[in-house]
Amino acid sequence: MKEIKKISSGAPWEDIVGYSRAIKIGDTIEIAGTTAKGEDEYQQTIAIIKIAEKALKELGADLSNVVRTRMYCTNISNWEKIGKAHGEFFSEIKPVATMVEVSKLISQETLVEIEFSAII
């Protein structure tokens, strides 16, 4: 059986909702949908990727191990802001990426949410 390691960000809603920030199963890491504060999509995306990077490091990986990102945004017209921020971290790594518009995220201030998959 593969070893499973779970990490928490310490956010109170992890216990309320019942989820982990990230889980490592064998050589695979999955990071939950992540949001962050910021004035616009660009700032939120930068902050989200830094949160994911911290989780990856706790599990013995880094951004170079990311093989997929799933980006959810509330206004696809602003895709370039999200794409620019994503590209600042992943232009050389080039994971498989998806970006879709959703009607709402957890709060009105939340403009972007991203999930990450990585393989060590």
Backbone torsions as a table, in degrees:
resi	resn	phi	psi	omega
1	MET	NA	138.0	-179.2
2	LYS	-74.8	143.4	177.4
3	GLU	-69.5	138.7	177.9
4	ILE	-117.6	127.7	177.0
5	LYS	-125.2	129.9	-179.7
6	LYS	-116.3	141.4	174.0
7	ILE	-125.6	156.0	-179.6
8	SER	-121.1	150.3	173.6
9	SER	-90.0	-9.0	-178.2
10	GLY	88.3	2.0	179.1
11	ALA	-66.9	137.2	-176.4
12	PRO	-62.5	-30.1	-177.0
13	TRP	-73.9	-11.1	174.9
14	GLU	-62.0	-41.7	177.4
15	ASP	-74.9	-38.7	-179.2
16	ILE	-62.9	-47.9	-177.2
17	VAL	-83.1	-31.9	-179.7
18	GLY	88.2	60.9	177.7
19	TYR	-147.1	165.9	176.2
20	SER	-109.0	151.1	174.8
21	ARG	-61.5	-45.0	-179.5
22	ALA	-151.7	152.0	177.5
23	ILE	-133.3	134.5	174.1
24	LYS	-110.7	123.6	177.1
25	ILE	-123.0	107.8	-175.0
26	GLY	62.7	-121.6	-179.7
27	ASP	-98.0	6.0	-176.3
28	THR	-106.5	135.5	176.5
29	ILE	-122.0	131.6	174.7
30	GLU	-119.3	129.1	177.7
31	ILE	-111.5	129.0	-177.6
32	ALA	-60.5	160.6	173.7
33	GLY	-50.4	125.6	-172.8
34	THR	-120.7	135.7	176.8
35	THR	-124.2	166.7	178.0
36	ALA	-155.4	161.6	177.1
37	LYS	-82.5	153.6	177.9
38	GLY	167.7	158.9	-175.9
39	GLU	-71.5	-28.8	-177.8
40	ASP	-147.6	-178.6	-177.2
41	GLU	-60.8	-38.8	-179.9
42	TYR	-61.0	-53.0	-178.6
43	GLN	-62.6	-40.3	179.0
44	GLN	-64.6	-41.5	-179.3
45	THR	-63.9	-43.7	177.3
46	ILE	-58.0	-48.5	-178.8
47	ALA	-63.0	-39.8	179.3
48	ILE	-62.5	-45.7	-178.7
49	ILE	-64.6	-35.7	177.1
50	LYS	-66.7	-36.5	175.7
51	ILE	-63.8	-44.9	178.6
52	ALA	-62.9	-40.8	179.5
53	GLU	-60.0	-41.1	177.6
54	LYS	-62.5	-44.6	178.7
55	ALA	-62.4	-43.1	178.8
56	LEU	-59.5	-44.1	-179.7
57	LYS	-61.9	-38.9	177.7
58	GLU	-62.1	-25.4	-178.4
59	LEU	-103.7	13.3	174.7
60	GLY	81.8	26.6	-179.3
61	ALA	-134.0	-177.4	173.2
62	ASP	-149.0	-176.3	-176.0
63	LEU	-60.9	-25.9	179.5
64	SER	-65.4	-16.7	178.7
65	ASN	-86.8	-7.3	-178.0
66	VAL	-70.3	127.1	179.4
67	VAL	-111.1	-14.9	179.3
68	ARG	-153.2	139.9	168.8
69	THR	-126.9	143.6	175.6
70	ARG	-123.6	113.9	-175.4
71	MET	-108.1	127.9	177.7
72	TYR	-115.5	131.3	-179.7
73	CYS	-136.5	156.7	-178.1
74	THR	-91.7	-8.2	177.6
75	ASN	-146.8	96.4	-175.9
76	ILE	-63.5	-18.7	176.7
77	SER	-61.5	-22.6	178.9
78	ASN	-97.3	24.6	-177.5
79	TRP	-58.2	-31.7	-177.3
80	GLU	-64.6	-35.1	177.4
81	LYS	-64.9	-43.1	178.9
82	ILE	-67.4	-46.4	-179.9
83	GLY	-60.9	-40.2	179.5
84	LYS	-62.2	-48.1	179.9
85	ALA	-62.8	-44.9	178.3
86	HIS	-58.4	-44.0	-178.8
87	GLY	-65.1	-29.3	178.5
88	GLU	-63.3	-26.6	179.0
89	PHE	-101.6	-31.8	-168.5
90	PHE	-116.5	11.4	-176.7
91	SER	-61.6	-31.7	178.0
92	GLU	-91.5	-32.0	-176.8
93	ILE	-74.6	-42.4	178.0
94	LYS	51.6	61.3	175.1
95	PRO	-70.4	163.9	169.8
96	VAL	-63.4	136.4	-176.1
97	ALA	-137.9	144.9	176.0
98	THR	-129.7	138.1	173.6
99	MET	-132.7	124.6	179.8
100	VAL	-133.8	153.1	175.1
101	GLU	-91.5	137.5	175.1
102	VAL	-122.3	158.0	-176.9
103	SER	-71.3	-34.9	-179.3
104	LYS	-153.2	155.9	169.1
105	LEU	-118.1	-167.0	-169.2
106	ILE	-60.9	-30.1	177.4
107	SER	-143.5	162.9	-178.9
108	GLN	-63.6	-30.0	179.9
109	GLU	-77.3	-18.4	-178.6
110	THR	-81.5	116.1	-176.5
111	LEU	-104.9	-21.5	-175.1
112	VAL	-140.8	141.3	170.1
113	GLU	-137.5	137.4	-176.8
114	ILE	-131.6	137.6	170.9
115	GLU	-107.4	150.0	-178.5
116	PHE	-130.8	141.2	171.0
117	SER	-124.0	136.5	-179.6
118	ALA	-137.4	152.8	175.5
119	ILE	-131.0	130.0	179.9
120	ILE	-90.1	NA	NA
